[in-house]
Amino acid sequence: MTEHFRIFVNERPVGVAPGTTAREAARAFDPALGARLDAGEAYLTDGRGVRLEGDELVAPGSILRVVVSARRKEGGDAQP
């Protein structure tokens, strides 16, 4: 039996296993948000608003926020 612990993604509880990354936790919360992270249309922050890398491991009680950006990724079709 895999041991899980609770974290929070966008203020909602999510159960994850030890060794889960921030990106994986966001994807477990909402696969569509995970796809937006992969596409560069969103980014992760901790509960204080400090930007996180997707490969950072989460710990019990972690607070993550997925921020959807209105800006397009570098090299996109955005007008200056």
N, CA, C and O atoms as a Maestro MAE file, in Angstrom:
{
 s_m_m2io_version
 :::
 2.0.0
}

f_m_ct {
 s_m_title
 :::
 protein
 m_atom[320] {
  # First column is atom index #
  i_m_mmod_type
  r_m_x_coord
  r_m_y_coord
  r_m_z_coord
  i_m_residue_number
  s_m_chain_name
  s_m_pdb_residue_name
  s_m_pdb_atom_name
  i_m_atomic_number
  :::
  1 25 0.834 -1.174 0.000 1 A "MET " " N  " 7
  2 3 0.000 0.000 0.000 1 A "MET " " CA " 6
  3 2 0.883 1.243 0.000 1 A "MET " " C  " 6
  4 15 1.778 1.378 0.834 1 A "MET " " O  " 8
  5 25 0.625 2.150 -0.942 2 A "THR " " N  " 7
  6 3 1.409 3.370 -1.042 2 A "THR " " CA " 6
  7 2 0.900 4.385 -0.034 2 A "THR " " C  " 6
  8 15 -0.304 4.612 0.084 2 A "THR " " O  " 8
  9 25 1.814 4.983 0.678 3 A "GLU " " N  " 7
  10 3 1.464 6.007 1.646 3 A "GLU " " CA " 6
  11 2 1.280 7.336 0.922 3 A "GLU " " C  " 6
  12 15 2.121 7.720 0.108 3 A "GLU " " O  " 8
  13 25 0.203 8.032 1.209 4 A "HIS " " N  " 7
  14 3 -0.072 9.335 0.616 4 A "HIS " " CA " 6
  15 2 -0.106 10.399 1.697 4 A "HIS " " C  " 6
  16 15 -0.303 10.103 2.875 4 A "HIS " " O  " 8
  17 25 0.088 11.637 1.278 5 A "PHE " " N  " 7
  18 3 -0.078 12.755 2.192 5 A "PHE " " CA " 6
  19 2 -0.843 13.859 1.472 5 A "PHE " " C  " 6
  20 15 -0.979 13.835 0.249 5 A "PHE " " O  " 8
  21 25 -1.328 14.804 2.222 6 A "ARG " " N  " 7
  22 3 -2.172 15.860 1.679 6 A "ARG " " CA " 6
  23 2 -1.364 17.127 1.430 6 A "ARG " " C  " 6
  24 15 -0.569 17.567 2.261 6 A "ARG " " O  " 8
  25 25 -1.598 17.689 0.260 7 A "ILE " " N  " 7
  26 3 -1.093 19.015 -0.082 7 A "ILE " " CA " 6
  27 2 -2.300 19.818 -0.567 7 A "ILE " " C  " 6
  28 15 -3.421 19.311 -0.604 7 A "ILE " " O  " 8
  29 25 -2.058 21.059 -0.932 8 A "PHE " " N  " 7
  30 3 -3.137 21.897 -1.439 8 A "PHE " " CA " 6
  31 2 -2.708 22.518 -2.763 8 A "PHE " " C  " 6
  32 15 -1.627 23.097 -2.875 8 A "PHE " " O  " 8
  33 25 -3.573 22.388 -3.756 9 A "VAL " " N  " 7
  34 3 -3.350 22.994 -5.065 9 A "VAL " " CA " 6
  35 2 -4.542 23.911 -5.325 9 A "VAL " " C  " 6
  36 15 -5.689 23.465 -5.345 9 A "VAL " " O  " 8
  37 25 -4.260 25.184 -5.522 10 A "ASN " " N  " 7
  38 3 -5.324 26.176 -5.713 10 A "ASN " " CA " 6
  39 2 -6.386 26.051 -4.616 10 A "ASN " " C  " 6
  40 15 -7.588 26.081 -4.879 10 A "ASN " " O  " 8
  41 25 -5.903 25.910 -3.388 11 A "GLU " " N  " 7
  42 3 -6.732 25.868 -2.181 11 A "GLU " " CA " 6
  43 2 -7.576 24.603 -2.031 11 A "GLU " " C  " 6
  44 15 -8.454 24.550 -1.169 11 A "GLU " " O  " 8
  45 25 -7.327 23.593 -2.849 12 A "ARG " " N  " 7
  46 3 -8.080 22.333 -2.763 12 A "ARG " " CA " 6
  47 2 -7.150 21.223 -2.299 12 A "ARG " " C  " 6
  48 15 -6.006 21.161 -2.747 12 A "ARG " " O  " 8
  49 25 -7.608 20.346 -1.416 13 A "PRO " " N  " 7
  50 3 -6.762 19.241 -0.954 13 A "PRO " " CA " 6
  51 2 -6.547 18.199 -2.049 13 A "PRO " " C  " 6
  52 15 -7.465 17.852 -2.793 13 A "PRO " " O  " 8
  53 25 -5.320 17.716 -2.126 14 A "VAL " " N  " 7
  54 3 -4.948 16.683 -3.092 14 A "VAL " " CA " 6
  55 2 -4.064 15.674 -2.361 14 A "VAL " " C  " 6
  56 15 -3.126 16.058 -1.661 14 A "VAL " " O  " 8
  57 25 -4.360 14.397 -2.521 15 A "GLY " " N  " 7
  58 3 -3.521 13.354 -1.947 15 A "GLY " " CA " 6
  59 2 -2.450 12.947 -2.947 15 A "GLY " " C  " 6
  60 15 -2.758 12.623 -4.095 15 A "GLY " " O  " 8
  61 25 -1.191 12.962 -2.514 16 A "VAL " " N  " 7
  62 3 -0.070 12.591 -3.390 16 A "VAL " " CA " 6
  63 2 0.861 11.644 -2.642 16 A "VAL " " C  " 6
  64 15 0.854 11.575 -1.413 16 A "VAL " " O  " 8
  65 25 1.647 10.931 -3.404 17 A "ALA " " N  " 7
  66 3 2.623 10.000 -2.846 17 A "ALA " " CA " 6
  67 2 3.962 10.698 -2.622 17 A "ALA " " C  " 6
  68 15 4.261 11.687 -3.292 17 A "ALA " " O  " 8
  69 25 4.763 10.201 -1.698 18 A "PRO " " N  " 7
  70 3 6.115 10.739 -1.544 18 A "PRO " " CA " 6
  71 2 6.856 10.695 -2.878 18 A "PRO " " C  " 6
  72 15 6.700 9.742 -3.640 18 A "PRO " " O  " 8
  73 25 7.649 11.707 -3.161 19 A "GLY " " N  " 7
  74 3 8.397 11.776 -4.411 19 A "GLY " " CA " 6
  75 2 7.650 12.473 -5.530 19 A "GLY " " C  " 6
  76 15 8.146 12.538 -6.655 19 A "GLY " " O  " 8
  77 25 6.463 12.998 -5.242 20 A "THR " " N  " 7
  78 3 5.673 13.707 -6.250 20 A "THR " " CA " 6
  79 2 6.249 15.098 -6.482 20 A "THR " " C  " 6
  80 15 6.592 15.805 -5.535 20 A "THR " " O  " 8
  81 25 6.350 15.483 -7.751 21 A "THR " " N  " 7
  82 3 6.822 16.827 -8.078 21 A "THR " " CA " 6
  83 2 5.655 17.806 -8.080 21 A "THR " " C  " 6
  84 15 4.491 17.407 -8.098 21 A "THR " " O  " 8
  85 25 5.983 19.077 -8.060 22 A "ALA " " N  " 7
  86 3 4.957 20.120 -8.099 22 A "ALA " " CA " 6
  87 2 4.123 20.004 -9.376 22 A "ALA " " C  " 6
  88 15 2.902 20.149 -9.321 22 A "ALA " " O  " 8
  89 25 4.746 19.747 -10.505 23 A "ARG " " N  " 7
  90 3 4.030 19.602 -11.776 23 A "ARG " " CA " 6
  91 2 3.083 18.394 -11.735 23 A "ARG " " C  " 6
  92 15 1.941 18.482 -12.187 23 A "ARG " " O  " 8
  93 25 3.557 17.282 -11.197 24 A "GLU " " N  " 7
  94 3 2.717 16.086 -11.080 24 A "GLU " " CA " 6
  95 2 1.529 16.343 -10.156 24 A "GLU " " C  " 6
  96 15 0.422 15.872 -10.418 24 A "GLU " " O  " 8
  97 25 1.758 17.090 -9.076 25 A "ALA " " N  " 7
  98 3 0.676 17.414 -8.144 25 A "ALA " " CA " 6
  99 2 -0.373 18.280 -8.828 25 A "ALA " " C  " 6
  100 15 -1.571 18.062 -8.649 25 A "ALA " " O  " 8
  101 25 0.069 19.257 -9.608 26 A "ALA " " N  " 7
  102 3 -0.876 20.106 -10.341 26 A "ALA " " CA " 6
  103 2 -1.670 19.270 -11.338 26 A "ALA " " C  " 6
  104 15 -2.875 19.470 -11.494 26 A "ALA " " O  " 8
  105 25 -1.008 18.342 -12.008 27 A "ARG " " N  " 7
  106 3 -1.677 17.468 -12.972 27 A "ARG " " CA " 6
  107 2 -2.678 16.548 -12.270 27 A "ARG " " C  " 6
  108 15 -3.746 16.274 -12.816 27 A "ARG " " O  " 8
  109 25 -2.346 16.067 -11.063 28 A "ALA " " N  " 7
  110 3 -3.268 15.226 -10.305 28 A "ALA " " CA " 6
  111 2 -4.513 16.016 -9.910 28 A "ALA " " C  " 6
  112 15 -5.616 15.471 -9.881 28 A "ALA " " O  " 8
  113 25 -4.334 17.286 -9.609 29 A "PHE " " N  " 7
  114 3 -5.455 18.152 -9.262 29 A "PHE " " CA " 6
  115 2 -6.344 18.412 -10.464 29 A "PHE " " C  " 6
  116 15 -7.568 18.312 -10.375 29 A "PHE " " O  " 8
  117 25 -5.710 18.755 -11.613 30 A "ASP " " N  " 7
  118 3 -6.477 19.076 -12.816 30 A "ASP " " CA " 6
  119 2 -5.591 18.820 -14.035 30 A "ASP " " C  " 6
  120 15 -4.671 19.595 -14.298 30 A "ASP " " O  " 8
  121 25 -5.853 17.749 -14.781 31 A "PRO " " N  " 7
  122 3 -5.032 17.430 -15.952 31 A "PRO " " CA " 6
  123 2 -4.940 18.580 -16.963 31 A "PRO " " C  " 6
  124 15 -3.912 18.738 -17.622 31 A "PRO " " O  " 8
  125 25 -5.996 19.378 -17.090 32 A "ALA " " N  " 7
  126 3 -5.963 20.505 -18.032 32 A "ALA " " CA " 6
  127 2 -4.956 21.561 -17.581 32 A "ALA " " C  " 6
  128 15 -4.274 22.159 -18.414 32 A "ALA " " O  " 8
  129 25 -4.856 21.796 -16.273 33 A "LEU " " N  " 7
  130 3 -3.850 22.743 -15.777 33 A "LEU " " CA " 6
  131 2 -2.444 22.185 -15.990 33 A "LEU " " C  " 6
  132 15 -1.516 22.936 -16.293 33 A "LEU " " O  " 8
  133 25 -2.287 20.877 -15.833 34 A "GLY " " N  " 7
  134 3 -0.995 20.247 -16.111 34 A "GLY " " CA " 6
  135 2 -0.588 20.448 -17.558 34 A "GLY " " C  " 6
  136 15 0.583 20.698 -17.847 34 A "GLY " " O  " 8
  137 25 -1.541 20.342 -18.467 35 A "ALA " " N  " 7
  138 3 -1.255 20.563 -19.889 35 A "ALA " " CA " 6
  139 2 -0.868 22.020 -20.138 35 A "ALA " " C  " 6
  140 15 0.006 22.297 -20.960 35 A "ALA " " O  " 8
  141 25 -1.506 22.942 -19.441 36 A "ARG " " N  " 7
  142 3 -1.164 24.363 -19.607 36 A "ARG " " CA " 6
  143 2 0.236 24.648 -19.076 36 A "ARG " " C  " 6
  144 15 0.960 25.466 -19.642 36 A "ARG " " O  " 8
  145 25 0.622 23.975 -17.986 37 A "LEU " " N  " 7
  146 3 1.995 24.108 -17.482 37 A "LEU " " CA " 6
  147 2 2.984 23.608 -18.527 37 A "LEU " " C  " 6
  148 15 3.990 24.263 -18.801 37 A "LEU " " O  " 8
  149 25 2.698 22.444 -19.112 38 A "ASP " " N  " 7
  150 3 3.576 21.870 -20.124 38 A "ASP " " CA " 6
  151 2 3.704 22.780 -21.338 38 A "ASP " " C  " 6
  152 15 4.767 22.852 -21.954 38 A "ASP " " O  " 8
  153 25 2.623 23.473 -21.681 39 A "ALA " " N  " 7
  154 3 2.616 24.356 -22.852 39 A "ALA " " CA " 6
  155 2 3.209 25.731 -22.558 39 A "ALA " " C  " 6
  156 15 3.334 26.551 -23.467 39 A "ALA " " O  " 8
  157 25 3.577 25.995 -21.303 40 A "GLY " " N  " 7
  158 3 4.131 27.301 -20.956 40 A "GLY " " CA " 6
  159 2 3.064 28.373 -20.792 40 A "GLY " " C  " 6
  160 15 3.381 29.562 -20.761 40 A "GLY " " O  " 8
  161 25 1.805 27.966 -20.686 41 A "GLU " " N  " 7
  162 3 0.697 28.917 -20.530 41 A "GLU " " CA " 6
  163 2 0.382 29.179 -19.066 41 A "GLU " " C  " 6
  164 15 -0.484 29.998 -18.758 41 A "GLU " " O  " 8
  165 25 1.068 28.501 -18.166 42 A "ALA " " N  " 7
  166 3 0.843 28.661 -16.734 42 A "ALA " " CA " 6
  167 2 2.168 28.394 -16.020 42 A "ALA " " C  " 6
  168 15 3.100 27.831 -16.593 42 A "ALA " " O  " 8
  169 25 2.224 28.809 -14.763 43 A "TYR " " N  " 7
  170 3 3.399 28.529 -13.943 43 A "TYR " " CA " 6
  171 2 2.948 28.254 -12.521 43 A "TYR " " C  " 6
  172 15 1.795 28.505 -12.170 43 A "TYR " " O  " 8
  173 25 3.853 27.740 -11.702 44 A "LEU " " N  " 7
  174 3 3.558 27.347 -10.322 44 A "LEU " " CA " 6
  175 2 4.170 28.329 -9.341 44 A "LEU " " C  " 6
  176 15 5.260 28.856 -9.563 44 A "LEU " " O  " 8
  177 25 3.446 28.567 -8.243 45 A "THR " " N  " 7
  178 3 4.009 29.312 -7.124 45 A "THR " " CA " 6
  179 2 3.704 28.543 -5.846 45 A "THR " " C  " 6
  180 15 2.845 27.662 -5.814 45 A "THR " " O  " 8
  181 25 4.440 28.907 -4.788 46 A "ASP " " N  " 7
  182 3 4.107 28.352 -3.482 46 A "ASP " " CA " 6
  183 2 3.053 29.241 -2.839 46 A "ASP " " C  " 6
  184 15 2.564 30.176 -3.473 46 A "ASP " " O  " 8
  185 25 2.701 28.965 -1.604 47 A "GLY " " N  " 7
  186 3 1.664 29.718 -0.918 47 A "GLY " " CA " 6
  187 2 2.003 31.178 -0.694 47 A "GLY " " C  " 6
  188 15 1.110 31.982 -0.428 47 A "GLY " " O  " 8
  189 25 3.290 31.544 -0.796 48 A "ARG " " N  " 7
  190 3 3.717 32.937 -0.624 48 A "ARG " " CA " 6
  191 2 3.786 33.688 -1.938 48 A "ARG " " C  " 6
  192 15 4.016 34.897 -1.956 48 A "ARG " " O  " 8
  193 25 3.587 32.968 -3.050 49 A "GLY " " N  " 7
  194 3 3.670 33.591 -4.366 49 A "GLY " " CA " 6
  195 2 5.042 33.490 -5.006 49 A "GLY " " C  " 6
  196 15 5.282 34.090 -6.054 49 A "GLY " " O  " 8
  197 25 5.947 32.736 -4.389 50 A "VAL " " N  " 7
  198 3 7.285 32.538 -4.943 50 A "VAL " " CA " 6
  199 2 7.207 31.480 -6.028 50 A "VAL " " C  " 6
  200 15 6.683 30.387 -5.810 50 A "VAL " " O  " 8
  201 25 7.727 31.810 -7.188 51 A "ARG " " N  " 7
  202 3 7.659 30.897 -8.333 51 A "ARG " " CA " 6
  203 2 8.449 29.621 -8.063 51 A "ARG " " C  " 6
  204 15 9.543 29.662 -7.499 51 A "ARG " " O  " 8
  205 25 7.879 28.485 -8.474 52 A "LEU " " N  " 7
  206 3 8.500 27.173 -8.289 52 A "LEU " " CA " 6
  207 2 8.829 26.543 -9.629 52 A "LEU " " C  " 6
  208 15 8.169 26.802 -10.635 52 A "LEU " " O  " 8
  209 25 9.848 25.721 -9.625 53 A "GLU " " N  " 7
  210 3 10.133 24.881 -10.777 53 A "GLU " " CA " 6
  211 2 9.232 23.659 -10.686 53 A "GLU " " C  " 6
  212 15 8.935 23.191 -9.587 53 A "GLU " " O  " 8
  213 25 8.804 23.146 -11.807 54 A "GLY " " N  " 7
  214 3 7.897 22.008 -11.828 54 A "GLY " " CA " 6
  215 2 8.483 20.732 -11.276 54 A "GLY " " C  " 6
  216 15 7.742 19.848 -10.846 54 A "GLY " " O  " 8
  217 25 9.817 20.612 -11.279 55 A "ASP " " N  " 7
  218 3 10.440 19.374 -10.816 55 A "ASP " " CA " 6
  219 2 10.760 19.377 -9.319 55 A "ASP " " C  " 6
  220 15 11.368 18.432 -8.816 55 A "ASP " " O  " 8
  221 25 10.356 20.435 -8.603 56 A "GLU " " N  " 7
  222 3 10.569 20.466 -7.157 56 A "GLU " " CA " 6
  223 2 9.617 19.488 -6.482 56 A "GLU " " C  " 6
  224 15 8.445 19.397 -6.846 56 A "GLU " " O  " 8
  225 25 10.129 18.759 -5.498 57 A "LEU " " N  " 7
  226 3 9.300 17.804 -4.768 57 A "LEU " " CA " 6
  227 2 8.406 18.533 -3.775 57 A "LEU " " C  " 6
  228 15 8.810 19.523 -3.165 57 A "LEU " " O  " 8
  229 25 7.191 18.030 -3.626 58 A "VAL " " N  " 7
  230 3 6.277 18.602 -2.637 58 A "VAL " " CA " 6
  231 2 6.424 17.846 -1.329 58 A "VAL " " C  " 6
  232 15 6.844 16.689 -1.306 58 A "VAL " " O  " 8
  233 25 6.071 18.517 -0.242 59 A "ALA " " N  " 7
  234 3 6.125 17.938 1.094 59 A "ALA " " CA " 6
  235 2 4.721 17.975 1.697 59 A "ALA " " C  " 6
  236 15 3.871 18.735 1.234 59 A "ALA " " O  " 8
  237 25 4.473 17.168 2.719 60 A "PRO " " N  " 7
  238 3 3.152 17.216 3.350 60 A "PRO " " CA " 6
  239 2 2.785 18.653 3.733 60 A "PRO " " C  " 6
  240 15 3.585 19.378 4.324 60 A "PRO " " O  " 8
  241 25 1.562 19.044 3.383 61 A "GLY " " N  " 7
  242 3 1.075 20.386 3.702 61 A "GLY " " CA " 6
  243 2 1.478 21.467 2.721 61 A "GLY " " C  " 6
  244 15 1.119 22.630 2.911 61 A "GLY " " O  " 8
  245 25 2.220 21.114 1.667 62 A "SER " " N  " 7
  246 3 2.621 22.114 0.665 62 A "SER " " CA " 6
  247 2 1.395 22.825 0.110 62 A "SER " " C  " 6
  248 15 0.321 22.239 -0.026 62 A "SER " " O  " 8
  249 25 1.581 24.093 -0.204 63 A "ILE " " N  " 7
  250 3 0.530 24.886 -0.843 63 A "ILE " " CA " 6
  251 2 1.072 25.326 -2.194 63 A "ILE " " C  " 6
  252 15 2.096 26.004 -2.273 63 A "ILE " " O  " 8
  253 25 0.376 24.935 -3.252 64 A "LEU " " N  " 7
  254 3 0.765 25.292 -4.617 64 A "LEU " " CA " 6
  255 2 -0.351 26.096 -5.255 64 A "LEU " " C  " 6
  256 15 -1.530 25.888 -4.970 64 A "LEU " " O  " 8
  257 25 0.035 27.007 -6.111 65 A "ARG " " N  " 7
  258 3 -0.938 27.722 -6.923 65 A "ARG " " CA " 6
  259 2 -0.495 27.599 -8.380 65 A "ARG " " C  " 6
  260 15 0.683 27.747 -8.705 65 A "ARG " " O  " 8
  261 25 -1.464 27.325 -9.240 66 A "VAL " " N  " 7
  262 3 -1.206 27.310 -10.673 66 A "VAL " " CA " 6
  263 2 -1.721 28.638 -11.207 66 A "VAL " " C  " 6
  264 15 -2.912 28.939 -11.125 66 A "VAL " " O  " 8
  265 25 -0.807 29.422 -11.753 67 A "VAL " " N  " 7
  266 3 -1.145 30.740 -12.275 67 A "VAL " " CA " 6
  267 2 -1.161 30.654 -13.794 67 A "VAL " " C  " 6
  268 15 -0.147 30.349 -14.422 67 A "VAL " " O  " 8
  269 25 -2.312 30.923 -14.368 68 A "VAL " " N  " 7
  270 3 -2.448 30.912 -15.823 68 A "VAL " " CA " 6
  271 2 -2.057 32.297 -16.319 68 A "VAL " " C  " 6
  272 15 -2.599 33.309 -15.875 68 A "VAL " " O  " 8
  273 25 -1.118 32.323 -17.237 69 A "SER " " N  " 7
  274 3 -0.578 33.579 -17.753 69 A "SER " " CA " 6
  275 2 -1.323 34.018 -19.002 69 A "SER " " C  " 6
  276 15 -1.643 33.202 -19.866 69 A "SER " " O  " 8
  277 25 -1.593 35.296 -19.088 70 A "ALA " " N  " 7
  278 3 -2.207 35.851 -20.300 70 A "ALA " " CA " 6
  279 2 -1.166 36.023 -21.399 70 A "ALA " " C  " 6
  280 15 -1.506 36.153 -22.575 70 A "ALA " " O  " 8
  281 25 0.086 36.022 -21.012 71 A "ARG " " N  " 7
  282 3 1.173 36.177 -21.985 71 A "ARG " " CA " 6
  283 2 1.486 34.847 -22.629 71 A "ARG " " C  " 6
  284 15 1.348 33.789 -22.016 71 A "ARG " " O  " 8
  285 25 1.903 34.919 -23.859 72 A "ARG " " N  " 7
  286 3 2.290 33.689 -24.558 72 A "ARG " " CA " 6
  287 2 3.754 33.399 -24.324 72 A "ARG " " C  " 6
  288 15 4.538 34.282 -23.975 72 A "ARG " " O  " 8
  289 25 4.100 32.160 -24.520 73 A "LYS " " N  " 7
  290 3 5.470 31.692 -24.386 73 A "LYS " " CA " 6
  291 2 6.379 32.412 -25.387 73 A "LYS " " C  " 6
  292 15 5.926 32.832 -26.451 73 A "LYS " " O  " 8
  293 25 7.649 32.550 -25.043 74 A "GLU " " N  " 7
  294 3 8.643 33.141 -25.935 74 A "GLU " " CA " 6
  295 2 8.529 32.535 -27.327 74 A "GLU " " C  " 6
  296 15 8.414 31.317 -27.468 74 A "GLU " " O  " 8
  297 25 8.562 33.372 -28.348 75 A "GLY " " N  " 7
  298 3 8.501 32.887 -29.716 75 A "GLY " " CA " 6
  299 2 7.098 32.655 -30.206 75 A "GLY " " C  " 6
  300 15 6.901 32.171 -31.321 75 A "GLY " " O  " 8
  301 25 6.097 32.997 -29.375 76 A "GLY " " N  " 7
  302 3 4.698 32.799 -29.762 76 A "GLY " " CA " 6
  303 2 4.223 33.899 -30.683 76 A "GLY " " C  " 6
  304 15 5.020 34.706 -31.164 76 A "GLY " " O  " 8
  305 25 2.940 33.932 -30.926 77 A "ASP " " N  " 7
  306 3 2.347 34.890 -31.859 77 A "ASP " " CA " 6
  307 2 1.921 36.194 -31.195 77 A "ASP " " C  " 6
  308 15 1.241 37.004 -31.824 77 A "ASP " " O  " 8
  309 25 2.301 36.414 -29.945 78 A "ALA " " N  " 7
  310 3 1.842 37.608 -29.225 78 A "ALA " " CA " 6
  311 2 2.353 38.867 -29.894 78 A "ALA " " C  " 6
  312 15 3.492 38.933 -30.356 78 A "ALA " " O  " 8
  313 25 1.509 39.836 -29.932 79 A "GLN " " N  " 7
  314 3 1.880 41.143 -30.482 79 A "GLN " " CA " 6
  315 2 2.553 41.955 -29.382 79 A "GLN " " C  " 6
  316 15 2.140 41.863 -28.226 79 A "GLN " " O  " 8
  317 25 3.583 42.751 -29.703 80 A "PRO " " N  " 7
  318 3 4.257 43.559 -28.668 80 A "PRO " " CA " 6
  319 2 3.358 44.666 -28.156 80 A "PRO " " C  " 6
  320 15 3.764 45.438 -27.286 80 A "PRO " " O  " 8
  :::
 }
 m_bond[319] {
  # First column is bond index #
  i_m_from
  i_m_to
  i_m_order
  :::
  1 1 2 1
  2 2 3 1
  3 3 4 2
  4 3 5 1
  5 5 6 1
  6 6 7 1
  7 7 8 2
  8 7 9 1
  9 9 10 1
  10 10 11 1
  11 11 12 2
  12 11 13 1
  13 13 14 1
  14 14 15 1
  15 15 16 2
  16 15 17 1
  17 17 18 1
  18 18 19 1
  19 19 20 2
  20 19 21 1
  21 21 22 1
  22 22 23 1
  23 23 24 2
  24 23 25 1
  25 25 26 1
  26 26 27 1
  27 27 28 2
  28 27 29 1
  29 29 30 1
  30 30 31 1
  31 31 32 2
  32 31 33 1
  33 33 34 1
  34 34 35 1
  35 35 36 2
  36 35 37 1
  37 37 38 1
  38 38 39 1
  39 39 40 2
  40 39 41 1
  41 41 42 1
  42 42 43 1
  43 43 44 2
  44 43 45 1
  45 45 46 1
  46 46 47 1
  47 47 48 2
  48 47 49 1
  49 49 50 1
  50 50 51 1
  51 51 52 2
  52 51 53 1
  53 53 54 1
  54 54 55 1
  55 55 56 2
  56 55 57 1
  57 57 58 1
  58 58 59 1
  59 59 60 2
  60 59 61 1
  61 61 62 1
  62 62 63 1
  63 63 64 2
  64 63 65 1
  65 65 66 1
  66 66 67 1
  67 67 68 2
  68 67 69 1
  69 69 70 1
  70 70 71 1
  71 71 72 2
  72 71 73 1
  73 73 74 1
  74 74 75 1
  75 75 76 2
  76 75 77 1
  77 77 78 1
  78 78 79 1
  79 79 80 2
  80 79 81 1
  81 81 82 1
  82 82 83 1
  83 83 84 2
  84 83 85 1
  85 85 86 1
  86 86 87 1
  87 87 88 2
  88 87 89 1
  89 89 90 1
  90 90 91 1
  91 91 92 2
  92 91 93 1
  93 93 94 1
  94 94 95 1
  95 95 96 2
  96 95 97 1
  97 97 98 1
  98 98 99 1
  99 99 100 2
  100 99 101 1
  101 101 102 1
  102 102 103 1
  103 103 104 2
  104 103 105 1
  105 105 106 1
  106 106 107 1
  107 107 108 2
  108 107 109 1
  109 109 110 1
  110 110 111 1
  111 111 112 2
  112 111 113 1
  113 113 114 1
  114 114 115 1
  115 115 116 2
  116 115 117 1
  117 117 118 1
  118 118 119 1
  119 119 120 2
  120 119 121 1
  121 121 122 1
  122 122 123 1
  123 123 124 2
  124 123 125 1
  125 125 126 1
  126 126 127 1
  127 127 128 2
  128 127 129 1
  129 129 130 1
  130 130 131 1
  131 131 132 2
  132 131 133 1
  133 133 134 1
  134 134 135 1
  135 135 136 2
  136 135 137 1
  137 137 138 1
  138 138 139 1
  139 139 140 2
  140 139 141 1
  141 141 142 1
  142 142 143 1
  143 143 144 2
  144 143 145 1
  145 145 146 1
  146 146 147 1
  147 147 148 2
  148 147 149 1
  149 149 150 1
  150 150 151 1
  151 151 152 2
  152 151 153 1
  153 153 154 1
  154 154 155 1
  155 155 156 2
  156 155 157 1
  157 157 158 1
  158 158 159 1
  159 159 160 2
  160 159 161 1
  161 161 162 1
  162 162 163 1
  163 163 164 2
  164 163 165 1
  165 165 166 1
  166 166 167 1
  167 167 168 2
  168 167 169 1
  169 169 170 1
  170 170 171 1
  171 171 172 2
  172 171 173 1
  173 173 174 1
  174 174 175 1
  175 175 176 2
  176 175 177 1
  177 177 178 1
  178 178 179 1
  179 179 180 2
  180 179 181 1
  181 181 182 1
  182 182 183 1
  183 183 184 2
  184 183 185 1
  185 185 186 1
  186 186 187 1
  187 187 188 2
  188 187 189 1
  189 189 190 1
  190 190 191 1
  191 191 192 2
  192 191 193 1
  193 193 194 1
  194 194 195 1
  195 195 196 2
  196 195 197 1
  197 197 198 1
  198 198 199 1
  199 199 200 2
  200 199 201 1
  201 201 202 1
  202 202 203 1
  203 203 204 2
  204 203 205 1
  205 205 206 1
  206 206 207 1
  207 207 208 2
  208 207 209 1
  209 209 210 1
  210 210 211 1
  211 211 212 2
  212 211 213 1
  213 213 214 1
  214 214 215 1
  215 215 216 2
  216 215 217 1
  217 217 218 1
  218 218 219 1
  219 219 220 2
  220 219 221 1
  221 221 222 1
  222 222 223 1
  223 223 224 2
  224 223 225 1
  225 225 226 1
  226 226 227 1
  227 227 228 2
  228 227 229 1
  229 229 230 1
  230 230 231 1
  231 231 232 2
  232 231 233 1
  233 233 234 1
  234 234 235 1
  235 235 236 2
  236 235 237 1
  237 237 238 1
  238 238 239 1
  239 239 240 2
  240 239 241 1
  241 241 242 1
  242 242 243 1
  243 243 244 2
  244 243 245 1
  245 245 246 1
  246 246 247 1
  247 247 248 2
  248 247 249 1
  249 249 250 1
  250 250 251 1
  251 251 252 2
  252 251 253 1
  253 253 254 1
  254 254 255 1
  255 255 256 2
  256 255 257 1
  257 257 258 1
  258 258 259 1
  259 259 260 2
  260 259 261 1
  261 261 262 1
  262 262 263 1
  263 263 264 2
  264 263 265 1
  265 265 266 1
  266 266 267 1
  267 267 268 2
  268 267 269 1
  269 269 270 1
  270 270 271 1
  271 271 272 2
  272 271 273 1
  273 273 274 1
  274 274 275 1
  275 275 276 2
  276 275 277 1
  277 277 278 1
  278 278 279 1
  279 279 280 2
  280 279 281 1
  281 281 282 1
  282 282 283 1
  283 283 284 2
  284 283 285 1
  285 285 286 1
  286 286 287 1
  287 287 288 2
  288 287 289 1
  289 289 290 1
  290 290 291 1
  291 291 292 2
  292 291 293 1
  293 293 294 1
  294 294 295 1
  295 295 296 2
  296 295 297 1
  297 297 298 1
  298 298 299 1
  299 299 300 2
  300 299 301 1
  301 301 302 1
  302 302 303 1
  303 303 304 2
  304 303 305 1
  305 305 306 1
  306 306 307 1
  307 307 308 2
  308 307 309 1
  309 309 310 1
  310 310 311 1
  311 311 312 2
  312 311 313 1
  313 313 314 1
  314 314 315 1
  315 315 316 2
  316 315 317 1
  317 317 318 1
  318 318 319 1
  319 319 320 2
  :::
 }
}
